[in-house]
């Protein structure tokens, strides 16, 4: 009989007691213990079992779970034997003092609120161990320090709090402590988004160094998170840190489900015939050399609901990713366009995330997307001459593709003028195109370039390019069933801005192809119409239609448009036959 599926269960004890669906990951206990690393940081995307695995470690090692071996009966760790046939790990269960905490809920909009939330989490730990006050092991000064720990404690108390608690527990139990910290980087992401990065870094550095570096009462520690924050930021001087990222070989099958585990799960619930569908939607993650890793959240939801859906992609607002893509440079948007079209990027990746440089450091956003699970490394190659490592990156799977398409759609979803512009573009209604495009820019121009993430003064051209490349991504998503949309590609004697190449309809017919060229009015152009004329002239002189004609599209079915920007004002012109109301010299419509 299939086990009960419990959605969102992250407590190992509850999962085991209720006989919920569970994929045995207890060999992680053995692997981690035998490495004997003092402080380990493991990064994995969200919803990959990090919290459940840390709960599993706590229940296995903590003295609070002494004589609770039944939680592990039937699992691999309980059958593990030493070379002499002894059940070594059974004797380890429930024998260590453990400090377990999570920063998952630290999602505040200000530094003071974030600091207070972290201090409250530590205070709750102290409350849990308040029996130490009367154990006879603490002197009066230590008891006084214990009482100073509160949500409003001073920075120096907070910095030393985990170190001091380790000391107290070691003296009480006679053994050094194990510290387990889940989602260590959640506060840091929120700090970056909400503008208090530096203050929180200073606070976290003091806390982490005292807990993990200068802590003589520490047996070993394990931290989990999504990203590997740069050592210079919060782990300065922490030279005992073993970092395990998504490209590391260690623990490659301990987080997430392997394909064998997924197919066995489908068989348990009578869904073995859905394996190809599940693979198309959810396969694609890889950790170290281990390929075909699946996201547990999506698989569990599929087993429960028995239909495919974007389960993992819809569990988070993805605010940081959206911000970086939407406000990113034209180059970022063009690269993202390649990914949405199913393309591959080959680039050098730095797995250390420096949050305060995300908006300015080359390739930083792609490093973040790889760490977050939205990109997969389909190939990793080493340049033997330079020693540099290059990654071939693609969107992870169908679920991730749909997530990003929805993200782009949401950029324009509240703008009625955008939908009206799409209709006008398909109909070739130039007057309506101009009307609606100007409404779009008035409402959304600054949305693509808030300036909050970028240093220095930006020119009108910079702002316009950020907008129109975001606009192109919107076209790609909205018209993907009718057109293959590309930008900044070579054709004829130059590189066009945007081409909409029609896909054949079911009856074999084709829509008109379109070439779009964007220009920002410069000082030599007195009117927007001059910039439009220059755009249309460039389309003709550079013969941007060459590739379309080579693909069998008749010249008379290729529309050419020039878009001219001046601030938030836009003028669109075309080389199509002159329509009423168009200027005869340049075939563009000027506002009265």
GICOR-V231811 format. One record per residue. RES is the residue in one small letter. SS is DSSP state (a for helix, b for strand, c for the rest). PSI is psi in whole degrees, 0 to 359 (999 if undefined). D_FIRST is the distance of its C-alpha to the first C-alpha in whole Angstrom. Layout:
res-><RES/RES>
ss-><SS/SS>
psi-><PSI/PSI>
d_first-><D_FIRST/D_FIRST>
This chain:
res-><x/x/x/x/x/x/x/x/x/x/x/x/x/x/x/x/x/x/x/x/x/x/x/x/x/x/x/x/x/x/x/x/x/x/x/x/x/x/x/x/x/x/x/x/x/x/x/x/x/x/x/x/x/x/x/x/x/x/x/x/x/x/x/x/x/x/x/x/x/x/x/x/x/x/x/x/x/x/x/x/x/x/x/x/x/x/x/x/x/x/x/x/x/x/x/x/x/x/x/x/x/x/x/x/x/x/x/x/x/x/x/x/x/x/x/x/x/x/x/x/x/x/x/x/x/x/x/x/x/x/x/x/x/x/x/x/x/x/x/x/x/x/x/x/x/x/x/x/x/x/x/x/x/x/x/x/x/x/x/x/x/x/x/x/x/x/x/x/x/x/x/x/x/x/x/x/x/x/x/x/x/x/x/x/x/x/x/x/x/x/x/x/x/x/x/x/x/x/x/x/x/x/x/x/x/x/x/x/x/x/x/x/x/x/x/x/x/x/x/x/x/x/x/x/x/x/x/x/x/x/x/x/x/x/x/x/x/x/x/x/x/x/x/x/x/x/x/x/x/x/x/x/x/x/x/x/x/x/x/x/x/x/x/x/x/x/x/x/x/x/x/x/x/x/x/x/x/x/x/x/x/x/x/x/x/x/x/x/x/x/x/x/x/x/x/x/x/x/x/x/x/x/x/x/x/x/x/x/x/x/x/x/x/x/x/x/x/x/x/x/x/x/x/x/x/x/x/x/x/x/x/x/x/x/x/x/x/x/x/x/x/x/x/x/x/x/x/x/x/x/x/x/x/x/x/x/x/x/x/x/x/x/x/x/x/x/x/x/x/x/x/x/x/x/x/x/x/x/x/x/x/x/x/x/x/x/x/x/x/x/x/x/x/x/x/x/x/x/x/x/x/x/x/x/x/x/x/x/x/x/x/x/x/x/x/x/x/x/x/x/x/x/x/x/x/x/x/x/x/x/x/x/x/x/x/x/x/x/x/x/x/x/x/x/x/x/x/x/x/x/x/x/x/x/x/x/x/x/x/x/x/x/x/x/x/x/x/x/x/x/x/x/x/x/x/x/x/x/x/x/x/x/x/x/x/x/x/x/x/x/x/x/x/x/x/x/x/x/x/x/x/x/x/x/x/x/x/x/x/x/x/x/x/x/x/x/x/x/x/x/x/x/x/x/x/x/x/x/x/x/x/x/x/x/x/x/x/x/x/x/x/x/x/x/x/x/x/x/x/x/x/x/x/x/x/x/x/x/x/x/x/x/x/x/x/x/x/x/x/x/x/x/x/x/x/x/x/x/x/x/x/x/x/x/x/x/x/x/x/x/x/x>
ss-><c/c/c/b/c/c/c/c/c/c/c/a/a/a/a/a/a/c/c/b/c/c/c/c/c/c/a/a/a/a/a/a/a/a/a/c/c/c/b/b/b/b/b/c/c/c/c/c/c/a/a/a/a/a/a/a/a/a/a/a/a/b/a/a/a/c/c/c/a/a/a/a/c/c/c/a/a/a/a/c/c/c/c/c/c/c/c/a/a/a/a/a/c/c/c/b/c/b/b/b/b/b/c/c/c/c/c/c/c/c/a/a/a/a/a/a/a/a/a/a/a/a/a/a/a/a/a/a/c/a/a/a/a/a/c/c/c/c/c/a/a/a/a/a/a/a/a/a/c/c/c/c/c/c/a/a/a/a/a/a/a/a/a/a/a/a/a/a/a/a/a/a/a/c/c/c/b/b/b/b/b/b/c/c/c/a/a/a/a/a/a/a/a/a/c/c/a/a/a/a/a/a/a/a/a/a/a/a/a/a/a/a/a/c/c/c/c/b/b/b/b/b/b/b/b/c/c/b/b/c/a/a/a/a/c/c/c/c/c/c/b/b/b/b/c/c/c/c/c/c/c/c/c/c/c/c/b/b/a/a/a/a/a/a/a/a/a/a/c/c/c/a/a/a/a/a/a/a/a/a/a/a/c/c/b/b/b/c/c/b/b/b/b/b/c/a/a/a/a/a/a/a/a/a/a/c/c/c/c/c/c/c/a/a/a/c/c/c/a/a/a/a/a/a/a/a/c/c/c/a/a/a/a/a/a/a/a/a/a/a/c/c/c/c/b/b/b/b/c/c/c/b/b/c/a/a/a/c/c/c/c/c/c/a/a/a/a/a/a/a/a/a/c/c/b/b/b/b/b/b/b/b/c/c/c/c/c/c/b/b/b/b/b/b/b/c/c/a/a/a/a/a/a/a/a/a/a/a/a/a/a/a/c/c/c/a/a/a/a/a/a/a/a/a/a/a/a/c/c/a/a/a/a/a/a/a/a/a/a/a/a/a/a/a/c/a/a/a/c/c/c/c/c/c/c/c/c/c/c/a/a/a/a/a/a/a/a/a/a/a/a/a/a/a/a/a/a/a/c/c/c/c/b/b/b/b/b/c/c/b/b/c/c/b/b/c/c/b/b/b/b/b/c/c/c/c/c/c/c/c/c/c/b/b/b/b/b/b/b/b/c/c/c/c/c/c/c/a/a/a/a/a/a/a/a/a/a/a/a/a/a/c/c/c/c/a/a/a/a/a/c/c/c/c/a/a/a/b/b/b/b/b/b/b/b/b/c/c/b/b/b/b/b/b/c/c/c/c/c/c/c/c/c/c/c/c/c/b/c/c/c/c>
psi-><133/142/157/134/123/108/130/10/123/2/116/319/314/319/316/318/321/3/43/161/130/130/124/111/19/346/342/325/312/312/314/317/322/340/330/27/139/310/122/133/121/123/132/155/166/154/34/21/14/313/318/320/322/324/320/315/317/313/334/314/331/139/340/342/27/139/26/36/341/338/338/0/135/354/162/323/332/342/355/129/152/178/335/9/5/142/77/314/338/327/341/336/129/34/6/143/132/132/113/127/161/139/19/328/6/85/52/160/357/158/314/321/320/315/317/320/315/317/327/322/317/322/319/324/313/321/323/326/28/349/342/334/332/19/350/5/345/139/179/322/321/323/322/319/316/317/339/342/117/176/337/21/156/160/320/328/314/316/324/359/314/325/314/318/323/317/312/316/322/318/327/314/346/16/148/163/158/130/128/118/116/141/53/333/356/314/327/321/316/324/320/313/322/5/25/37/308/316/317/325/315/319/313/324/315/318/313/320/320/325/322/343/305/46/96/354/8/126/307/164/154/128/147/155/183/322/157/96/139/143/325/336/299/352/29/137/4/74/5/20/122/115/126/105/184/342/358/153/333/141/32/333/15/342/130/168/135/166/323/319/322/312/324/322/319/319/320/326/18/31/25/335/353/12/320/321/315/321/317/319/320/348/165/342/150/139/121/231/0/116/176/53/140/150/122/322/316/319/315/319/324/317/325/315/344/32/151/148/167/70/309/317/335/9/0/150/342/38/317/316/314/317/314/324/315/319/2/168/164/323/320/316/322/319/319/324/317/317/316/331/7/11/176/140/141/114/166/136/135/113/352/118/120/98/319/3/10/324/351/337/131/133/2/320/325/329/318/319/324/314/327/352/2/341/151/146/100/339/141/125/147/127/111/337/318/343/5/144/129/141/136/115/140/161/143/312/185/320/317/319/314/325/314/324/319/323/314/318/321/335/326/359/330/7/101/330/330/313/322/324/317/316/316/321/315/327/345/25/94/321/312/323/315/318/309/327/322/327/320/312/324/322/332/356/309/341/329/0/70/339/353/336/3/137/148/163/133/145/167/325/318/313/318/319/321/319/309/333/326/322/320/319/322/318/318/314/319/327/18/335/344/329/150/117/126/159/154/44/156/138/135/238/27/196/117/163/301/137/132/104/120/146/149/138/176/329/6/356/167/142/169/141/161/142/126/126/132/137/142/129/125/180/338/352/113/325/162/327/329/319/323/315/318/320/314/323/320/320/316/311/325/355/53/345/354/309/323/316/321/335/9/13/120/144/325/351/26/112/143/127/138/128/123/132/142/99/233/1/140/143/132/131/167/159/6/167/143/133/161/137/359/143/126/339/327/3/42/155/120/145/146/999>
d_first-><0/4/6/9/12/15/18/21/20/23/23/21/21/19/17/16/16/14/11/12/11/14/16/18/21/23/25/27/28/30/31/33/34/35/37/39/40/42/41/38/38/35/35/32/32/30/26/26/24/28/27/24/25/28/26/25/28/29/27/27/31/32/34/33/29/31/29/25/24/21/20/20/19/17/18/21/24/23/24/27/30/33/36/37/33/33/30/32/30/28/32/32/30/31/35/36/38/36/37/35/36/35/37/35/36/40/41/44/47/50/50/51/48/46/48/47/44/43/46/44/40/43/44/40/40/43/42/39/41/44/44/46/49/50/49/52/52/53/57/58/58/55/54/56/54/51/52/53/50/49/48/52/52/55/54/55/53/50/51/51/48/45/48/49/46/45/48/47/44/45/48/46/43/45/43/43/41/38/38/35/36/34/35/38/40/39/42/44/43/44/47/48/47/49/52/52/51/54/53/50/50/53/51/48/50/51/48/46/49/50/46/45/49/51/49/50/47/44/42/40/38/36/36/34/35/35/39/41/44/48/49/52/50/49/48/52/53/49/50/47/44/42/40/37/37/35/37/37/36/34/31/30/26/26/26/24/21/22/22/20/17/17/17/14/12/13/11/8/9/11/14/15/18/19/20/24/24/22/25/28/27/25/27/30/30/31/32/35/34/31/30/27/26/24/24/21/22/22/19/17/19/18/14/15/17/17/21/23/25/28/25/27/30/30/30/33/37/38/41/43/42/43/46/47/46/48/51/51/54/55/54/50/50/51/48/46/47/46/43/42/43/41/44/44/46/47/48/49/46/47/44/45/45/49/48/52/52/49/52/55/53/53/49/48/46/44/43/41/39/38/37/35/33/35/37/36/38/38/41/43/46/49/52/54/57/57/53/52/48/47/44/43/41/39/37/33/31/31/30/33/35/34/35/38/39/38/40/43/43/43/46/48/46/48/51/52/55/53/51/54/56/53/54/58/57/55/58/61/62/64/66/62/61/64/63/59/59/62/60/57/59/60/57/55/57/57/53/53/55/55/57/55/54/57/60/63/65/64/66/65/64/61/60/61/59/56/56/56/53/51/52/52/48/48/49/47/44/45/47/44/44/47/49/48/50/52/54/57/57/60/61/65/67/65/61/61/59/56/56/54/53/52/49/49/48/46/50/51/53/54/55/57/57/58/60/60/62/62/66/67/70/73/76/78/76/78/75/72/73/74/71/70/72/72/68/69/71/69/67/70/71/68/67/63/63/63/59/59/61/60/57/59/59/63/65/65/62/62/62/64/63/65/64/66/65/68/66/64/66/65/67/65/67/67/69/68/71/73/72/74/74/74/76/78/79/75/73/71/71/73/72/75>
